[in-house]
Amino acid sequence: MLELEKISRPTLSKRFKVFFDKFVSPKDVWMVLPATLTKTNDPWILAVDGKWLHRNGVVMIYRDITNRENIFWSFHSSESYPALCTDLGTLSGLLGSRLPSGVISDWKGSIRAGVATYFGDIPHQRCLTHVSREAKRFLPKGSSFHAVLVLREISKQLPYIKTEREMISWKADLIRWEMAYGHLLKERSTNPETGKKWWYTHGDLRRAWRLLTDDWYPFFVHLDHPLLPNTNNSLEGVNSQLKNKLNDHRGMKTAQQVSFLFWYLAFTRTKTKQNLKKLWGYWKT
């Protein structure tokens, strides 16, 4: 393309530098293209997740998964409570009286605390895909221990639970597993040289067990609230697209990556050519 247009890469870089220096903020997008949720009185669900730029920071994304629309985004050095409060405070101001009917997230402490602070005691579902994925990381499929493979299969069923009967059956599988293999969770190993220092022999197995059993409530909030999904796949799809776009444009510095992703998320709100012209006209002025 560059050869056909006879434009060198340095020239192209200079032409696009202005877009990196001045991107459209989510508040600007709200001014030009109000979110769909503001046009109806229907309940809606907020999804929260972050796209990490390696260790250089995280782009937080807030998505109305009911209307399939990215409504807010930001960049922070981490997913800390102050960072989440900054975002949710701004977002709640933009939403006014149109607060979400529920939230789904990966259940990080900062997200839970921020949601409770700004949205009160609303239904908050833990993403079961995240739980299952983390459990499988602790329970490798190549393990030689039958107990590990059985618990891995149980963890894989979690995102597919849709009814109370299926929930009861899944919990029963965990109880049967504990009766058969629970002794492994208590096994200890000691340092043969000192005989004093010890550790749990099956540390990852214990971590997976605690992940699946410590707190069941956030796993099954969706059973009492039909509008809530049990996975954050809608936002996971957005993160996957962002990852692919960054892979297609390697070599950008962190600040350029942030600007690029802000522009991309802004363009997801331009569903027609007229919307695009409105956003372009606002940016030029």
C-alpha positions in Angstrom: 0.0 0.0 0.0 2.8 2.4 0.9 4.6 1.6 -2.4 1.4 2.2 -4.4 0.7 5.6 -2.7 4.5 6.4 -2.8 4.4 7.4 0.9 7.4 6.6 3.0 7.0 5.2 6.5 8.5 8.3 8.2 6.1 10.5 6.3 3.2 8.3 7.2 4.3 8.3 10.9 4.4 12.2 10.9 0.9 12.4 9.4 -0.5 10.1 12.1 1.4 11.7 15.0 -1.4 14.2 15.6 -3.8 11.3 16.3 -1.5 9.8 18.9 -1.0 13.2 20.5 -4.7 14.1 20.6 -7.1 11.2 21.0 -10.8 11.2 21.7 -11.6 10.6 25.4 -14.6 8.5 26.4 -16.2 11.6 27.9 -15.9 13.3 24.5 -17.6 10.3 22.9 -20.5 10.6 25.4 -21.0 14.2 24.4 -21.1 13.4 20.7 -22.6 10.0 20.7 -24.6 9.2 23.9 -24.7 5.6 24.9 -27.7 3.5 23.8 -28.7 2.8 27.4 -29.5 6.5 27.9 -32.3 6.3 25.2 -34.3 3.6 27.0 -35.6 2.7 30.4 -34.6 -1.0 30.1 -32.3 -2.6 32.7 -28.8 -3.3 31.6 -25.7 -5.1 32.8 -22.2 -3.6 33.2 -19.1 -5.7 32.5 -15.7 -4.6 33.8 -12.3 -5.9 32.7 -8.8 -4.7 31.8 -6.4 -5.1 28.9 -2.9 -5.2 30.2 -0.1 -3.7 28.1 2.4 -6.2 29.5 3.7 -4.6 32.7 3.4 -1.0 31.5 -0.2 -0.5 32.7 -3.8 -1.5 31.9 -6.6 -0.2 29.8 -9.8 -0.6 31.8 -12.9 -1.2 29.7 -16.5 -0.8 30.9 -19.0 -2.4 28.6 -22.8 -2.4 28.5 -23.2 -6.1 27.5 -26.9 -5.9 27.3 -26.7 -3.4 24.4 -23.3 -4.6 23.3 -21.6 -1.2 23.6 -18.3 0.0 25.1 -19.4 2.9 27.3 -16.2 3.9 29.1 -12.4 3.2 29.1 -9.3 4.5 30.8 -5.6 3.8 31.3 -3.9 3.2 34.7 -0.7 1.8 36.0 -2.7 -1.0 37.8 -6.2 -2.2 38.7 -6.1 -0.5 42.1 -9.0 0.7 44.1 -8.2 4.4 43.6 -8.0 3.8 39.9 -11.4 2.0 39.8 -12.9 4.7 42.0 -11.8 7.4 39.6 -13.4 5.5 36.7 -16.6 4.6 38.4 -17.0 8.0 39.8 -16.8 9.6 36.3 -18.9 6.8 34.8 -21.7 7.2 37.4 -21.8 10.9 36.7 -22.3 10.2 33.0 -24.9 7.6 33.7 -27.0 9.8 36.0 -30.1 7.8 37.0 -29.4 5.0 34.5 -27.3 2.9 36.8 -26.7 -0.8 35.9 -29.0 -3.5 37.2 -26.0 -5.8 37.7 -22.3 -6.2 37.2 -20.0 -9.0 36.0 -16.3 -9.0 36.5 -13.3 -11.3 37.3 -14.0 -10.5 41.0 -10.8 -8.6 41.8 -11.0 -7.0 45.2 -10.6 -3.4 43.8 -13.5 -4.0 41.4 -15.8 -5.4 44.0 -15.1 -2.5 46.4 -15.5 0.1 43.7 -18.8 -1.3 42.5 -20.1 -1.4 46.0 -19.0 2.2 46.6 -20.7 3.7 43.5 -23.5 1.3 42.7 -24.4 -0.1 46.1 -25.6 -3.6 46.8 -26.4 -4.7 43.2 -26.1 -8.2 41.9 -22.4 -8.9 41.1 -21.6 -12.1 39.2 -18.1 -13.6 39.1 -17.0 -14.6 35.6 -17.0 -18.4 35.6 -14.7 -18.5 32.6 -12.0 -16.8 34.6 -12.5 -19.2 37.5 -12.4 -22.2 35.3 -9.3 -20.9 33.4 -7.4 -20.2 36.6 -8.4 -23.6 38.1 -7.1 -25.4 35.0 -3.8 -23.5 35.4 -3.4 -25.2 38.8 -4.6 -28.5 37.4 -2.5 -29.4 34.4 -4.1 -31.9 32.0 -0.8 -33.8 31.8 -0.7 -34.6 35.5 0.0 -38.1 36.6 -2.3 -37.7 39.6 -5.9 -39.0 39.0 -7.2 -36.6 41.7 -5.9 -33.6 39.7 -7.5 -34.8 36.4 -10.9 -35.4 38.2 -10.9 -32.0 39.8 -9.9 -30.4 36.5 -12.9 -32.0 34.8 -15.2 -30.7 37.6 -13.8 -27.2 37.2 -14.4 -27.3 33.4 -18.1 -27.8 34.0 -18.6 -24.6 36.0 -19.3 -22.2 33.1 -22.0 -24.5 31.8 -24.2 -24.4 34.9 -27.5 -22.9 34.0 -30.0 -24.2 36.5 -30.2 -24.8 40.3 -30.3 -28.6 39.7 -27.0 -28.4 37.8 -25.5 -26.3 40.6 -26.5 -28.9 43.2 -25.0 -31.7 41.0 -21.8 -29.8 40.6 -21.4 -29.2 44.3 -22.1 -32.9 44.9 -19.3 -33.7 42.6 -17.0 -31.6 44.7 -18.1 -33.3 47.9 -17.5 -36.7 46.3 -14.0 -35.6 45.2 -13.2 -34.4 48.8 -14.3 -37.8 50.2 -12.1 -39.6 47.8 -9.0 -37.4 47.6 -9.3 -34.8 50.4 -6.4 -36.4 52.3 -4.1 -35.1 49.6 -4.9 -31.5 50.6 -3.4 -32.1 54.0 -0.2 -34.0 53.0 3.0 -32.2 54.0 6.6 -32.5 52.9 9.6 -31.6 55.1 13.2 -30.6 54.5 15.2 -33.8 54.9 18.3 -31.8 56.1 16.6 -30.0 58.9 13.4 -31.9 59.4 11.7 -28.7 60.5 10.7 -26.6 57.5 7.6 -28.1 55.8 5.2 -27.2 53.1 2.0 -28.7 51.6 3.0 -31.4 49.1 0.2 -30.6 46.6 0.2 -26.8 46.8 -1.4 -26.2 43.4 -4.1 -28.8 44.1 -4.9 -26.9 47.4 -5.1 -23.6 45.5 -7.5 -25.0 42.9 -9.6 -26.6 45.6 -9.8 -23.3 47.6 -10.6 -21.4 44.4 -13.6 -23.7 43.7 -14.9 -23.9 47.3 -14.0 -20.9 49.4 -17.0 -18.7 48.2 -19.7 -20.2 46.1 -22.1 -17.3 46.3 -20.6 -15.1 43.5 -20.5 -18.2 41.2 -24.3 -18.5 41.0 -25.7 -15.0 41.3 -26.9 -15.4 37.7 -29.3 -18.1 38.7 -31.4 -15.6 40.6 -31.0 -12.8 38.0 -31.7 -13.9 34.4 -30.3 -10.8 32.8 -26.9 -11.5 34.3 -24.6 -13.8 32.2 -22.3 -16.2 34.0 -19.3 -15.3 31.9 -17.7 -12.1 30.7 -17.3 -13.5 27.1 -18.7 -10.3 25.6 -15.9 -8.2 27.0 -13.3 -11.0 26.5 -14.1 -10.7 22.8 -13.3 -7.0 22.9 -10.0 -7.7 24.7 -9.2 -10.3 22.0 -9.8 -7.8 19.3 -7.5 -5.3 21.0 -4.8 -7.8 21.3 -5.0 -8.7 17.6 -4.9 -5.0 16.6 -1.8 -4.4 18.7 -0.2 -7.5 17.2 -0.9 -6.0 13.8 0.9 -2.8 14.7 3.9 -3.8 16.6 6.6 -1.4 17.7 4.4 1.3 19.2 5.5 2.7 22.6 3.1 2.5 25.5 1.7 6.0 25.1 1.0 5.2 21.4 -0.6 1.9 22.3 -2.9 3.7 24.7 -3.9 6.3 22.1 -4.4 3.6 19.5 -6.7 1.6 21.8 -8.6 4.8 22.8 -9.3 5.5 19.1 -10.3 2.0 18.4 -12.8 1.9 21.3 -14.2 5.3 20.2 -14.7 4.0 16.7 -16.8 1.0 18.1 -19.4 3.6 19.0 -19.7 5.0 15.5 -22.2 2.6 14.0 -23.1 4.8 11.0 -21.3 7.2 8.7 -23.2 10.0 10.3 -21.9 9.0 13.7 -18.4 9.0 12.3 -18.8 12.5 10.8 -20.0 13.8 14.1 -17.0 12.4 16.0 -14.6 13.7 13.3 -16.2 17.1 13.4 -15.9 17.3 17.2 -12.3 16.2 17.2 -11.3 18.8 14.5 -12.7 21.6 16.6 
